[in-house]
Amino acid sequence: MAALAGVSMKTVSRVVNGEPGVAPAKVESVERAVRQLDYRPNLTASSLRRLDGRTAAVAALLEDLANPFSAELHRALEDVAHEHDVLLFAGSLDESPEREKRLVRAFTSRRADALILAPATSDQGYLTYEVPEGTPIVFVDRAPSGYEADAVVADNVDGARRAVTHLIGHGHRRIAFLGDRTAIQTARDRFAGYQQALHARGVPFDPDLVVHGLEDAGRAAAALPRLMELRDPPSALFAAQNEITVGAIRHLQAAELQDRVAIVGFDDFPLADLLRPGVTVVAQDPTAIGRAAAERVFARLAGDSTPARTVVIPTRLVVRGSGEIPAPAGPRRP
């Protein structure tokens, strides 16, 4: 390539690795040779030669890449990484602390330039020892605990509060809470928003209407019969995660209650607007969360040394019909 471009091997190396100080005419000659030869650089060797030691690769460890929220978040991260000519590697944590630690170790051992993490662990203090000093870490969806770093999160408390307040506004006072594991910060925040909405509107809190630990649609569907068989069953449901919403709707449809029991879910999901009734949801903005997180990563890589901060992305209530089913008059049984 050097011979074709008419320059030295050192000049080729500097141009291919994006180093400054090469005359424009020589840069053009090397780039022309690269195109003619269809050259593909060895990124591993390249990273060893670069002065900053970077690999031009960022790792994103998300909850579950098959989940619509994580998938959209991943796409936003990938788009920003592409704008910076950086490769994004991703893995699913499946809410497993052990898997999180294994993947963090795997990506850092491969010298990822930065980590974007939706933590499954309750304390991320271990990152102090696992991640090389100076490697930027940005948390998404959940703020860090035991470790100081940037974070980009949705306003979970306010979103849940608005969802439950919406149901109360349609006359409901028997509102069930269907939540994920309480070890998860977002689940705790959404439960707090549920309680705040009840308190603010003078609606009694009934622990019999609260179900935690619903990790997927199957468990959510299985939890509904007990609730609906209560002497005074709920007339409305707040499902605090999109898979929980799907499971709850499956049961309501099977029991032919979809037009009688109101439901608002947290997180949108595909085809929610095509169901009958359409599903009212508190929609997060995973694209905004992903872009904000990626921008923090690249700001840190560019030398930003300001104190860590948390960016809160607002949610919005999407009204489609299921959350607007009015409460019946007085206690009832399905």
C-alpha positions in Angstrom: 0.0 0.0 0.0 2.8 2.4 0.8 4.3 1.8 -2.6 1.0 2.4 -4.3 0.4 5.6 -2.4 4.0 6.8 -2.8 4.5 7.4 0.9 6.3 5.6 3.8 4.9 2.8 5.9 4.8 5.2 8.9 2.7 7.6 7.0 0.2 4.9 6.0 0.0 3.8 9.6 -0.7 7.4 10.8 -3.4 7.9 8.2 -5.1 4.5 8.8 -5.1 5.1 12.6 -6.5 8.6 12.2 -3.5 10.4 13.7 -3.1 14.1 13.0 -0.2 16.0 11.3 -0.2 14.3 7.9 -0.3 16.5 4.8 -3.7 16.5 3.1 -2.1 15.4 -0.2 -0.6 12.4 1.5 -3.8 11.6 3.3 -5.6 11.6 -0.1 -3.0 9.3 -1.6 -3.3 6.8 1.2 -7.1 6.9 1.1 -7.0 6.3 -2.6 -4.8 3.3 -2.1 -7.0 1.9 0.6 -10.0 2.0 -1.8 -8.1 0.5 -4.6 -6.8 -2.4 -2.5 -10.0 -2.8 -0.5 -7.9 -2.7 2.6 -9.3 -4.0 5.9 -7.3 -3.0 9.0 -6.5 -5.4 11.8 -8.2 -3.6 14.6 -6.5 -5.6 17.4 -3.0 -4.7 16.0 -4.2 -1.2 15.3 -5.2 -0.6 18.9 -1.9 -1.8 20.2 -0.1 0.8 18.0 -2.4 3.8 18.8 -1.1 6.3 21.2 -4.3 6.3 23.3 -4.5 2.5 23.4 -8.2 2.5 22.5 -10.0 -0.2 20.6 -12.8 1.9 19.1 -15.3 -0.5 20.7 -17.9 0.1 23.4 -19.8 -2.5 25.4 -23.5 -2.3 26.3 -24.8 -4.6 28.9 -28.6 -4.4 28.9 -31.4 -6.3 30.6 -32.6 -8.4 27.7 -32.0 -7.5 24.0 -35.2 -9.4 23.1 -37.3 -7.1 25.1 -38.7 -4.1 23.0 -37.4 -1.6 25.5 -33.8 -3.0 25.5 -33.9 -3.4 21.7 -34.9 0.2 21.1 -32.3 1.4 23.6 -29.6 -0.7 21.9 -30.5 0.7 18.5 -30.1 4.3 19.8 -26.7 3.4 21.4 -25.6 1.8 18.1 -26.6 4.8 16.0 -24.6 7.2 18.1 -21.6 4.8 18.2 -21.8 4.6 14.4 -21.7 8.4 14.2 -18.3 8.2 16.0 -17.0 5.3 13.9 -17.1 3.1 17.0 -18.3 -0.5 17.2 -20.9 -1.4 19.8 -20.9 -4.9 21.4 -23.9 -5.9 23.5 -25.0 -8.6 25.9 -28.1 -9.5 27.8 -27.9 -9.7 31.6 -31.3 -11.5 32.2 -31.5 -9.8 35.7 -28.6 -12.1 36.8 -25.9 -10.4 39.0 -23.5 -13.3 38.2 -24.0 -12.9 34.5 -23.4 -9.1 34.8 -20.1 -9.7 36.5 -19.0 -12.3 34.0 -19.8 -10.0 31.0 -18.2 -7.0 32.6 -15.0 -9.0 33.1 -15.2 -10.4 29.5 -15.6 -7.0 27.9 -13.0 -5.2 30.0 -10.5 -8.0 29.4 -11.0 -7.3 25.7 -10.2 -3.7 26.4 -13.6 -2.1 25.6 -13.1 1.7 25.6 -16.3 2.2 27.8 -19.2 0.4 29.4 -22.9 1.2 29.2 -24.6 -0.8 31.9 -28.2 -1.5 33.0 -27.2 -3.2 36.3 -28.7 -6.4 37.6 -26.6 -6.2 40.8 -27.8 -4.3 43.8 -24.3 -2.8 44.4 -21.9 -2.0 41.7 -18.9 -1.3 44.0 -17.1 -4.3 42.4 -16.6 -2.2 39.3 -13.8 -0.3 41.1 -11.7 -3.5 40.9 -12.9 -5.0 37.7 -12.8 -2.0 35.3 -9.5 -0.3 34.5 -9.1 3.2 35.9 -10.2 5.8 33.4 -12.6 3.6 31.5 -15.9 5.6 31.3 -19.1 3.8 32.6 -22.6 5.2 32.1 -25.6 3.5 33.7 -28.9 3.3 31.9 -32.4 2.7 33.2 -31.1 2.3 36.7 -28.9 4.6 38.7 -25.7 3.2 40.3 -25.3 2.1 43.8 -21.9 1.9 45.5 -20.2 3.4 42.5 -20.1 7.0 41.2 -20.8 7.4 37.5 -23.1 9.1 35.0 -26.6 7.7 34.7 -29.5 8.2 32.3 -32.9 7.1 33.7 -36.6 7.5 33.1 -38.8 9.3 35.7 -40.2 6.0 37.0 -41.9 7.5 40.1 -43.7 10.2 38.3 -44.7 7.9 35.4 -46.3 5.4 37.9 -47.9 8.2 39.8 -49.5 9.6 36.6 -50.7 6.1 35.6 -52.5 5.4 38.9 -53.8 9.0 39.1 -55.3 8.4 35.6 -57.1 5.3 36.8 -58.4 7.1 39.9 -59.7 9.9 37.7 -61.9 7.3 36.0 -63.5 6.4 39.3 -61.3 3.4 40.3 -60.4 2.9 44.0 -59.6 -0.8 43.9 -56.4 -0.7 41.8 -54.0 -3.6 41.9 -50.3 -3.2 41.5 -48.5 -5.9 39.4 -44.7 -5.5 39.8 -41.4 -7.0 39.1 -38.9 -8.2 41.7 -38.4 -5.7 44.6 -34.6 -6.1 44.3 -34.9 -4.0 41.0 -34.7 -0.3 41.6 -37.2 0.6 38.8 -39.7 -1.8 40.3 -39.3 -0.1 43.7 -39.7 3.3 42.2 -42.8 2.4 40.3 -44.3 0.9 43.5 -43.5 4.2 45.3 -45.3 6.1 42.5 -48.3 3.9 42.9 -48.5 4.5 46.6 -48.0 8.2 46.2 -50.9 8.5 43.8 -53.2 6.6 46.2 -52.2 8.7 49.1 -52.6 12.0 47.2 -56.1 11.1 46.2 -57.2 9.6 49.5 -57.5 6.1 48.2 -56.9 3.4 50.9 -53.8 1.2 50.3 -54.7 -2.5 50.4 -51.8 -4.9 50.5 -54.0 -7.7 49.1 -54.0 -5.8 45.8 -50.2 -5.8 45.6 -48.2 -8.6 43.8 -44.5 -8.4 43.5 -42.0 -10.7 41.8 -43.7 -11.1 38.4 -40.7 -11.5 36.2 -42.5 -12.4 33.0 -45.8 -12.6 31.2 -46.6 -16.2 32.4 -46.2 -15.3 36.1 -48.3 -12.2 35.6 -51.1 -14.1 34.0 -51.0 -16.7 36.7 -51.3 -14.0 39.4 -54.5 -12.6 38.1 -57.0 -15.3 39.2 -56.3 -14.8 42.9 -56.8 -11.1 42.6 -60.0 -11.4 40.6 -61.4 -13.9 43.2 -61.1 -11.5 46.1 -64.4 -10.6 47.8 -63.9 -7.1 46.5 -61.7 -7.6 43.5 -59.8 -4.8 41.7 -61.6 -2.8 39.0 -58.3 -1.7 37.6 -54.7 -2.9 37.2 -51.4 -1.0 37.1 -48.9 -3.3 35.4 -45.4 -1.9 36.1 -43.5 -3.6 33.3 -44.3 -4.4 29.6 -44.2 -8.2 29.9 -46.3 -8.0 33.0 -48.9 -6.0 31.0 -48.9 -8.6 28.3 -49.5 -11.4 30.8 -52.3 -9.5 32.6 -54.0 -8.8 29.2 -53.9 -12.5 28.3 -55.7 -13.4 31.4 -58.3 -10.6 31.1 -59.0 -11.7 27.5 -59.3 -15.4 28.5 -61.7 -14.5 31.3 -63.6 -12.0 29.0 -62.8 -9.2 31.4 -60.9 -6.9 28.9 -63.9 -4.5 28.6 -64.7 -4.5 32.4 -61.3 -4.2 34.1 -59.2 -1.2 33.3 -55.4 -1.5 32.9 -52.5 0.9 32.4 -49.1 -0.6 31.7 -45.6 0.9 32.3 -43.6 0.6 29.0 -45.1 0.4 25.6 -44.9 -2.7 23.5 -45.5 -3.7 19.9 -49.2 -4.0 18.8 -50.5 -2.4 22.0 -52.5 0.0 19.8 -54.1 -2.8 17.8 -55.6 -4.7 20.7 -59.3 -4.1 21.6 -59.4 -2.0 23.6 -56.0 -0.4 22.8 -53.7 -0.5 25.8 -53.1 2.7 27.7 -49.4 2.9 28.7 -46.8 5.1 30.4 -44.3 5.2 27.6 -40.6 5.6 28.3 -38.4 7.0 25.6 -35.6 4.4 25.2 -34.3 6.3 22.1 -33.7 9.4 24.1 -32.3 7.4 27.0 -29.9 5.6 24.7 -28.7 8.7 22.8 -28.2 10.6 26.1 -26.2 7.7 27.5 -24.0 7.4 24.4 -23.4 11.1 24.3 -22.2 10.9 27.9 -19.8 8.1 27.0 -18.3 10.0 24.1 -18.0 13.2 26.1 -16.1 11.2 28.7 -13.9 9.6 26.1 -13.2 13.1 24.7 -11.9 14.3 28.1 -14.9 15.5 30.0 -13.9 15.3 33.7 -16.9 17.1 35.3 -18.6 15.4 38.3 -20.9 12.4 37.5 -24.5 13.4 37.0 -27.8 11.7 36.5 -30.0 12.7 33.5 -33.7 12.0 34.0 -35.8 11.5 30.9 -39.6 12.2 31.3 -42.3 9.7 30.5 -45.6 10.3 28.8 -49.1 8.8 29.2 -50.4 7.3 25.9 -54.2 7.0 26.1 -55.7 4.2 24.0 -58.8 2.9 25.8 -57.9 0.2 28.4 -57.1 2.8 31.0 -60.3 4.7 30.4 -62.8 1.9 31.3 -64.9 3.4 34.1 -65.1 1.9 37.5 -68.4 0.0 38.3 -70.7 1.4 41.0 -69.9 -0.3 44.3 -68.2 -3.7 45.1 -68.5 -6.4 42.5 -67.4 -9.8 41.6 -66.4 -10.7 38.0 
